[in-house]
């Protein structure tokens, strides 16, 4: 009898672990799908389609999240939305690729690490390599980003700074010429 009790206990633990593993895999797939949908929605917006970017952002991010930009600034979600709304009309020739490297779920928390490679025109040609980490929390049975951190390689940062200087310089020249 004792032997059968041990066998049953081992089988019960194995089934529980299988259920947990299965649930974790489902959650990981859901998070991957959310990131892909977010990326696809922003891509459509950058390509000039009529897209409600606030709705895309609100579907993925918790309202209290702060986004850490690759230039080292932590900004509330409303600032991110405003910056995005201002940039979209100025961007052309947008192309991007999403590479999801890893998603890991542990209970009601998860992280996702992925890379966005994008190129576009905004005061000149820009190519960006953007490693990104999202921390998710399950809130009311939905996965929401509670922390977002984006990095960039040195070349991306230098290119953005150079492009910013060119835009400022050309704006300054145009403004001084109009006086």
N, C-alpha and C positions, 0 to 999 in steps of 0.2 A: 504494500500500500504506500509506503513512504517513497519508494522508487517512482510510482506512478504520479504521486503528488509533485515530485521534482520535475518529471517529464512534462506534466501539464503546466507547471509554472514557467518552465523554459519556453514552451510553445506559446504561452500567453505573452511573455515578454517579446518573443520574436514577432508575433503578430502586431503587437503595439508598436514596435520599432518600424515594421513595414508600413503601418498606417501613418506614422509620423513622417517617414521618408516620402511616402506618396503625397501627403499633404504639403510637405516642403517643396517637392518638385512642382506641384500645381501652383503654389504661391510664387515660386521662382519664374514659372512661365507667365503668370499674370503680370508680374513686375516687368519682365522683358517686353510683353505686349504693350504695357502702359508707356514705357520709354520709347518704343518704336512709334506708337500713335502720336506721342508728343513731338517727336522729331519729324514725322511726316507732316503733321499740321503746321509746324513752323516752316518747314521747307515750302509747303504750298503758299504760305503767307509771303515768304521772301521772294517767291517767283511771281508774285502779283495777283494771286487768287484772293477773292474776298473771303477772309477767314477771321473769325472772332478769336484773336489770340488770348484775350482775357479768359475766355471759356476754356481754351486748351490748357492754359496755365492753372486755372482753378481746378480743373479735373485731376491734375497730378499733385499739386503742391498744397500742403496745409497752409491756411491763411496766415499763420504766425511765423512762417519760415523766413530766415535770412539767407540770402544767396551770397556766397563768397566768390567774387569775381577773380579772374586770373590776374588782374592788376592790383589785387590785394585789398579791395574794398568790400566790406560787408554791407549789403543793402537790403532793405525790406522788400517784400514782393511787389508792392505798389511801385517802387522806384524801378524795379526790373521791367515791369509792364510798361511804364512810361517811356523808358529808354528804348524798349523794343518798338513801341508804337511810333516813336520819332524816327527810328532807323529804317523801318521797313520801306517807306516811300523813297528813300535815298539809295537803296541797294538794287543792283541789277546783276544779271549774269550769275545768279546764285546756283551753286552745285554743292552737294554734300554727300558724305558717306558716314554711316553710323556703324561702329564696331563695338558690340557688347562683349566685353572681356569676361566679366564674372558677375553673378548675382548669387547672394547667399542669404538664406532666411534662417532666423533663429527665434522661434516663438513669435512674438508680435513685432519684432524688429527685423530689418533686412538692410543690406547695402548692395549697391550696384556700382560697378566701375565700368566705364565705357569711354570710347574716344570718338569725338566728332572731328572729321576732317572736312573743312569747307573752304570754298573759294568764292569770291564775289568781287564786284566793283563797288567801291564807295570812296570817291576821291582818288581812285587808282585801283589797281589790281591787288587783292589781298588773298593770301593762302594762310589758313589757320589749322593748327594741330592742337586740339583741346581735350586733354584728359579730364574726365569729369567723374566725381563721386557723388552719389545721392544716398542719403540715409533715409530709410522708410520706416514708418510705424503704422501698424494696423489700427485704424480709427473707425469705429462703427462698421467693422467688417470690410473696410476698404483700405488699400495701401496708399498712403500719402507721403510725399517727400517732406521730411521735417528738417533736413539740412542738405544744402547743395554747395558743392565746392568745385570750382573749375580751375584748372591750371593751364599753362601754355608753355611750349618750348621757347627757348631764347629767341629763335628766329621769328616766331610769331609775334612776340612782344616787341622786338626791334622793328619789324615791319609795321605794326600798328602805331608805334611811336613816330616813325618816319612819315607814315601817311597822315597822322594827326598834325604833324608840323607842316606838311605840305598844304593841308586844308586850311590851317590857321594862316599860313603865309599867303596863300592865294586869296583868302577872305580879307586879310589885312590890305593886300595890294588893291583888291577891288574896292574896298571901302575908302582907302586913301585916294584912289583915282576919282571917286565920285564927289570929293569935297570941293 
